[in-house]
Amino acid sequence: MQSKSSTLRLTIISVLAVACLIFSQIEEDRSIRKLEEKEDEADEARPTMYTFFEPVNGLGDKFNDPMIEEWKYEWERIGFQTKVLTLADAEKHPYFQTMKEEVKKPFPNDTYNQYCFYRYLAMAASGGGWMSDNDTFPMDFDMEEATNLPNEGKFTSFQSHVPALISASADEWARVAQIMTESIASSTQNVKSDMYILYEIKITKQASIHDIKLMPQSYVNAPNHVYSEPHKIDCKEMEGRRAIHMSHFGLDTVYRAGKYPIAAEYPLGSKARAEGARVIMDDWREQCDSGGSKKVEAVQ
């Protein structure tokens, strides 16, 4: 009789132990879900900085590209969430097929320049907002304009005709994409890329007619203006810049001038460009006593 009683007690204890474990797991799952919901809510509250990346001829990987990782780090540091758009996003827009037919005429085998046009439609299809090249990083960026777009959401390029940093509503991205597409046939530029189409719009005074805002190039700095001498930042030159465009040309210029901040082989590959860009940004923050983005604290 005592043996049966002991067995019953052990059974009850085992059942209670299992119940406690199950309850503990349920509570842990609830806590994880609540944390994930809070993280999702926090992400929704943060503005988005987009870029566009599509491997050319199978080369490159948006999930494993050093320059894109630096791009994400810098924009997320100041309060943005980041998203990489692809060809699939552009294809969602109803104007895509029309654009594709026109863009393939000057660039039948040049997918890179085709993609440069498609990114405008990718932005339109994604709701508009801010887009930067994946080698363009924030400096004294005004976070008040992160959600309240400049110029009432009109298409605004902050490096003049160089589309390195642009803000626009979804309708504006689509509108300008169509203007640029329709301009290809009449363009007199030797290279009918999106940048040179914007350049032609600029020099022919069409920007005001089309209500396209092409801000002075000084809004976005180039890396060849960063160093006054090797490893010494020209802080005065960098004052008030919204961003820095670490373009191939700009970084190559710094390298050839003997001011590139890391040891690297020429031509600079993605890894060397990313490492050099990180050093430039860190040097700027340390030497110029700047956290960037109007001194907004870095978001952890």
Contacts in CASP RR format, 6 or more apart in sequence:
PFRMAT RR
TARGET T0000
AUTHOR 0000-0000-0000
METHOD contacts of the structure
MODEL  1
MQSKSSTLRLTIISVLAVACLIFSQIEEDRSIRKLEEKEDEADEARPTMY
TFFEPVNGLGDKFNDPMIEEWKYEWERIGFQTKVLTLADAEKHPYFQTMK
EEVKKPFPNDTYNQYCFYRYLAMAASGGGWMSDNDTFPMDFDMEEATNLP
NEGKFTSFQSHVPALISASADEWARVAQIMTESIASSTQNVKSDMYILYE
IKITKQASIHDIKLMPQSYVNAPNHVYSEPHKIDCKEMEGRRAIHMSHFG
LDTVYRAGKYPIAAEYPLGSKARAEGARVIMDDWREQCDSGGSKKVEAVQ
43 81 0 8 1.000
46 79 0 8 1.000
46 80 0 8 1.000
46 81 0 8 1.000
46 299 0 8 1.000
47 79 0 8 1.000
47 80 0 8 1.000
47 81 0 8 1.000
47 130 0 8 1.000
47 146 0 8 1.000
47 147 0 8 1.000
48 80 0 8 1.000
48 81 0 8 1.000
48 82 0 8 1.000
48 83 0 8 1.000
48 129 0 8 1.000
48 130 0 8 1.000
49 75 0 8 1.000
49 80 0 8 1.000
49 81 0 8 1.000
49 82 0 8 1.000
49 83 0 8 1.000
49 130 0 8 1.000
49 131 0 8 1.000
49 132 0 8 1.000
50 82 0 8 1.000
50 83 0 8 1.000
50 84 0 8 1.000
50 85 0 8 1.000
50 122 0 8 1.000
50 123 0 8 1.000
50 126 0 8 1.000
50 128 0 8 1.000
50 129 0 8 1.000
50 130 0 8 1.000
50 131 0 8 1.000
50 132 0 8 1.000
51 68 0 8 1.000
51 71 0 8 1.000
51 82 0 8 1.000
51 83 0 8 1.000
51 84 0 8 1.000
51 85 0 8 1.000
51 131 0 8 1.000
51 132 0 8 1.000
51 133 0 8 1.000
51 134 0 8 1.000
52 84 0 8 1.000
52 85 0 8 1.000
52 86 0 8 1.000
52 89 0 8 1.000
52 115 0 8 1.000
52 118 0 8 1.000
52 119 0 8 1.000
52 122 0 8 1.000
52 123 0 8 1.000
52 131 0 8 1.000
53 62 0 8 1.000
53 65 0 8 1.000
53 68 0 8 1.000
53 84 0 8 1.000
53 85 0 8 1.000
53 86 0 8 1.000
53 134 0 8 1.000
54 62 0 8 1.000
54 86 0 8 1.000
54 87 0 8 1.000
54 111 0 8 1.000
54 115 0 8 1.000
54 118 0 8 1.000
55 61 0 8 1.000
55 62 0 8 1.000
56 111 0 8 1.000
56 112 0 8 1.000
56 115 0 8 1.000
57 111 0 8 1.000
62 68 0 8 1.000
62 84 0 8 1.000
62 86 0 8 1.000
65 134 0 8 1.000
65 270 0 8 1.000
66 270 0 8 1.000
66 271 0 8 1.000
66 273 0 8 1.000
66 274 0 8 1.000
66 275 0 8 1.000
67 134 0 8 1.000
67 135 0 8 1.000
67 246 0 8 1.000
67 270 0 8 1.000
67 273 0 8 1.000
67 274 0 8 1.000
67 277 0 8 1.000
68 84 0 8 1.000
68 134 0 8 1.000
69 274 0 8 1.000
70 137 0 8 1.000
70 274 0 8 1.000
70 277 0 8 1.000
70 278 0 8 1.000
71 82 0 8 1.000
71 132 0 8 1.000
71 134 0 8 1.000
71 135 0 8 1.000
71 136 0 8 1.000
71 137 0 8 1.000
72 82 0 8 1.000
74 137 0 8 1.000
74 138 0 8 1.000
74 281 0 8 1.000
75 82 0 8 1.000
75 132 0 8 1.000
75 137 0 8 1.000
75 138 0 8 1.000
76 82 0 8 1.000
76 299 0 8 1.000
77 298 0 8 1.000
77 299 0 8 1.000
78 138 0 8 1.000
78 141 0 8 1.000
78 143 0 8 1.000
78 292 0 8 1.000
78 293 0 8 1.000
78 296 0 8 1.000
78 298 0 8 1.000
78 299 0 8 1.000
79 143 0 8 1.000
79 146 0 8 1.000
79 293 0 8 1.000
79 296 0 8 1.000
79 299 0 8 1.000
80 130 0 8 1.000
80 146 0 8 1.000
83 126 0 8 1.000
84 134 0 8 1.000
85 119 0 8 1.000
85 122 0 8 1.000
85 123 0 8 1.000
85 126 0 8 1.000
85 131 0 8 1.000
86 122 0 8 1.000
87 115 0 8 1.000
87 118 0 8 1.000
87 122 0 8 1.000
89 122 0 8 1.000
89 125 0 8 1.000
89 126 0 8 1.000
90 96 0 8 1.000
90 118 0 8 1.000
90 119 0 8 1.000
90 121 0 8 1.000
90 122 0 8 1.000
90 125 0 8 1.000
92 125 0 8 1.000
93 121 0 8 1.000
93 122 0 8 1.000
93 124 0 8 1.000
93 125 0 8 1.000
93 174 0 8 1.000
95 121 0 8 1.000
95 124 0 8 1.000
95 174 0 8 1.000
95 177 0 8 1.000
95 178 0 8 1.000
95 181 0 8 1.000
96 118 0 8 1.000
96 121 0 8 1.000
98 181 0 8 1.000
99 117 0 8 1.000
99 118 0 8 1.000
99 121 0 8 1.000
99 177 0 8 1.000
99 178 0 8 1.000
99 181 0 8 1.000
100 114 0 8 1.000
100 118 0 8 1.000
102 181 0 8 1.000
102 182 0 8 1.000
102 184 0 8 1.000
102 185 0 8 1.000
103 113 0 8 1.000
103 114 0 8 1.000
103 117 0 8 1.000
103 118 0 8 1.000
103 181 0 8 1.000
103 184 0 8 1.000
104 114 0 8 1.000
105 184 0 8 1.000
105 185 0 8 1.000
106 113 0 8 1.000
106 184 0 8 1.000
106 192 0 8 1.000
107 113 0 8 1.000
107 114 0 8 1.000
107 192 0 8 1.000
113 191 0 8 1.000
113 193 0 8 1.000
113 194 0 8 1.000
116 163 0 8 1.000
116 193 0 8 1.000
116 194 0 8 1.000
116 195 0 8 1.000
117 177 0 8 1.000
117 180 0 8 1.000
117 181 0 8 1.000
117 194 0 8 1.000
119 131 0 8 1.000
120 173 0 8 1.000
120 174 0 8 1.000
120 176 0 8 1.000
120 177 0 8 1.000
120 180 0 8 1.000
120 194 0 8 1.000
121 173 0 8 1.000
121 174 0 8 1.000
121 177 0 8 1.000
123 129 0 8 1.000
123 131 0 8 1.000
123 168 0 8 1.000
123 170 0 8 1.000
123 173 0 8 1.000
124 170 0 8 1.000
124 171 0 8 1.000
124 173 0 8 1.000
124 174 0 8 1.000
124 177 0 8 1.000
125 170 0 8 1.000
126 170 0 8 1.000
127 169 0 8 1.000
127 170 0 8 1.000
127 173 0 8 1.000
128 168 0 8 1.000
128 169 0 8 1.000
128 170 0 8 1.000
128 172 0 8 1.000
128 173 0 8 1.000
129 149 0 8 1.000
129 167 0 8 1.000
129 168 0 8 1.000
129 169 0 8 1.000
129 170 0 8 1.000
129 173 0 8 1.000
130 146 0 8 1.000
130 149 0 8 1.000
130 165 0 8 1.000
130 166 0 8 1.000
130 167 0 8 1.000
131 165 0 8 1.000
131 166 0 8 1.000
131 167 0 8 1.000
132 164 0 8 1.000
132 165 0 8 1.000
132 166 0 8 1.000
132 243 0 8 1.000
133 163 0 8 1.000
133 164 0 8 1.000
133 165 0 8 1.000
133 245 0 8 1.000
133 247 0 8 1.000
135 245 0 8 1.000
135 246 0 8 1.000
135 247 0 8 1.000
135 248 0 8 1.000
135 273 0 8 1.000
135 277 0 8 1.000
136 164 0 8 1.000
136 165 0 8 1.000
136 220 0 8 1.000
136 243 0 8 1.000
136 244 0 8 1.000
136 245 0 8 1.000
136 246 0 8 1.000
137 243 0 8 1.000
137 244 0 8 1.000
137 246 0 8 1.000
137 277 0 8 1.000
137 281 0 8 1.000
138 242 0 8 1.000
138 243 0 8 1.000
138 292 0 8 1.000
138 293 0 8 1.000
139 221 0 8 1.000
139 238 0 8 1.000
139 240 0 8 1.000
139 241 0 8 1.000
139 242 0 8 1.000
139 243 0 8 1.000
139 244 0 8 1.000
139 284 0 8 1.000
139 290 0 8 1.000
139 292 0 8 1.000
139 293 0 8 1.000
140 239 0 8 1.000
140 240 0 8 1.000
140 241 0 8 1.000
140 242 0 8 1.000
140 290 0 8 1.000
140 292 0 8 1.000
140 293 0 8 1.000
140 294 0 8 1.000
141 242 0 8 1.000
141 243 0 8 1.000
141 292 0 8 1.000
141 293 0 8 1.000
141 294 0 8 1.000
142 242 0 8 1.000
142 293 0 8 1.000
142 294 0 8 1.000
143 293 0 8 1.000
143 294 0 8 1.000
143 296 0 8 1.000
144 294 0 8 1.000
145 167 0 8 1.000
149 156 0 8 1.000
149 167 0 8 1.000
149 168 0 8 1.000
149 169 0 8 1.000
150 156 0 8 1.000
150 167 0 8 1.000
150 213 0 8 1.000
151 167 0 8 1.000
151 213 0 8 1.000
153 167 0 8 1.000
153 168 0 8 1.000
153 169 0 8 1.000
153 172 0 8 1.000
154 168 0 8 1.000
154 169 0 8 1.000
154 172 0 8 1.000
154 211 0 8 1.000
154 212 0 8 1.000
154 213 0 8 1.000
155 166 0 8 1.000
155 168 0 8 1.000
155 172 0 8 1.000
155 173 0 8 1.000
155 175 0 8 1.000
155 176 0 8 1.000
155 211 0 8 1.000
155 212 0 8 1.000
155 213 0 8 1.000
156 166 0 8 1.000
156 167 0 8 1.000
156 168 0 8 1.000
156 213 0 8 1.000
156 215 0 8 1.000
157 163 0 8 1.000
157 164 0 8 1.000
157 165 0 8 1.000
157 166 0 8 1.000
157 198 0 8 1.000
157 212 0 8 1.000
157 213 0 8 1.000
157 214 0 8 1.000
157 215 0 8 1.000
158 164 0 8 1.000
158 165 0 8 1.000
158 166 0 8 1.000
158 167 0 8 1.000
158 215 0 8 1.000
158 219 0 8 1.000
158 220 0 8 1.000
158 242 0 8 1.000
158 243 0 8 1.000
159 165 0 8 1.000
159 215 0 8 1.000
159 217 0 8 1.000
159 219 0 8 1.000
159 220 0 8 1.000
159 245 0 8 1.000
160 202 0 8 1.000
160 214 0 8 1.000
160 215 0 8 1.000
160 216 0 8 1.000
160 217 0 8 1.000
161 195 0 8 1.000
161 196 0 8 1.000
161 198 0 8 1.000
161 199 0 8 1.000
161 201 0 8 1.000
161 202 0 8 1.000
161 214 0 8 1.000
162 195 0 8 1.000
162 198 0 8 1.000
162 217 0 8 1.000
162 220 0 8 1.000
162 245 0 8 1.000
163 194 0 8 1.000
163 195 0 8 1.000
163 198 0 8 1.000
164 220 0 8 1.000
164 243 0 8 1.000
164 245 0 8 1.000
164 247 0 8 1.000
165 219 0 8 1.000
165 220 0 8 1.000
165 242 0 8 1.000
165 243 0 8 1.000
165 245 0 8 1.000
168 176 0 8 1.000
176 210 0 8 1.000
176 212 0 8 1.000
179 201 0 8 1.000
179 210 0 8 1.000
179 212 0 8 1.000
180 194 0 8 1.000
180 197 0 8 1.000
180 198 0 8 1.000
180 201 0 8 1.000
183 197 0 8 1.000
183 200 0 8 1.000
183 201 0 8 1.000
184 192 0 8 1.000
184 197 0 8 1.000
187 196 0 8 1.000
187 197 0 8 1.000
187 200 0 8 1.000
188 200 0 8 1.000
189 196 0 8 1.000
189 197 0 8 1.000
189 199 0 8 1.000
189 200 0 8 1.000
190 196 0 8 1.000
198 212 0 8 1.000
198 214 0 8 1.000
200 206 0 8 1.000
201 207 0 8 1.000
201 210 0 8 1.000
201 212 0 8 1.000
201 214 0 8 1.000
202 214 0 8 1.000
206 212 0 8 1.000
207 213 0 8 1.000
207 214 0 8 1.000
218 241 0 8 1.000
219 241 0 8 1.000
219 242 0 8 1.000
219 243 0 8 1.000
220 241 0 8 1.000
220 242 0 8 1.000
220 243 0 8 1.000
220 244 0 8 1.000
220 245 0 8 1.000
221 237 0 8 1.000
221 238 0 8 1.000
221 241 0 8 1.000
221 243 0 8 1.000
221 244 0 8 1.000
221 245 0 8 1.000
222 244 0 8 1.000
222 245 0 8 1.000
222 247 0 8 1.000
222 250 0 8 1.000
222 253 0 8 1.000
223 244 0 8 1.000
223 245 0 8 1.000
223 246 0 8 1.000
223 247 0 8 1.000
223 250 0 8 1.000
223 251 0 8 1.000
223 253 0 8 1.000
223 254 0 8 1.000
223 277 0 8 1.000
223 280 0 8 1.000
224 250 0 8 1.000
224 253 0 8 1.000
224 254 0 8 1.000
224 257 0 8 1.000
225 234 0 8 1.000
225 237 0 8 1.000
225 238 0 8 1.000
226 233 0 8 1.000
226 234 0 8 1.000
226 237 0 8 1.000
226 238 0 8 1.000
226 244 0 8 1.000
226 254 0 8 1.000
226 259 0 8 1.000
226 280 0 8 1.000
226 283 0 8 1.000
226 284 0 8 1.000
227 233 0 8 1.000
227 234 0 8 1.000
227 254 0 8 1.000
227 259 0 8 1.000
227 261 0 8 1.000
228 234 0 8 1.000
228 237 0 8 1.000
229 259 0 8 1.000
230 258 0 8 1.000
230 259 0 8 1.000
230 261 0 8 1.000
231 259 0 8 1.000
231 261 0 8 1.000
231 283 0 8 1.000
232 287 0 8 1.000
233 283 0 8 1.000
233 284 0 8 1.000
233 287 0 8 1.000
233 288 0 8 1.000
235 284 0 8 1.000
235 287 0 8 1.000
235 288 0 8 1.000
238 244 0 8 1.000
238 284 0 8 1.000
238 288 0 8 1.000
238 290 0 8 1.000
244 280 0 8 1.000
244 281 0 8 1.000
246 273 0 8 1.000
246 277 0 8 1.000
246 280 0 8 1.000
248 268 0 8 1.000
248 273 0 8 1.000
251 260 0 8 1.000
251 268 0 8 1.000
251 273 0 8 1.000
251 276 0 8 1.000
251 277 0 8 1.000
252 266 0 8 1.000
252 267 0 8 1.000
252 268 0 8 1.000
254 260 0 8 1.000
255 264 0 8 1.000
255 266 0 8 1.000
255 268 0 8 1.000
256 266 0 8 1.000
260 268 0 8 1.000
260 276 0 8 1.000
261 276 0 8 1.000
261 279 0 8 1.000
261 280 0 8 1.000
261 283 0 8 1.000
262 272 0 8 1.000
262 275 0 8 1.000
262 276 0 8 1.000
262 279 0 8 1.000
264 272 0 8 1.000
264 275 0 8 1.000
264 276 0 8 1.000
265 272 0 8 1.000
284 290 0 8 1.000
285 291 0 8 1.000
285 292 0 8 1.000
291 298 0 8 1.000
END
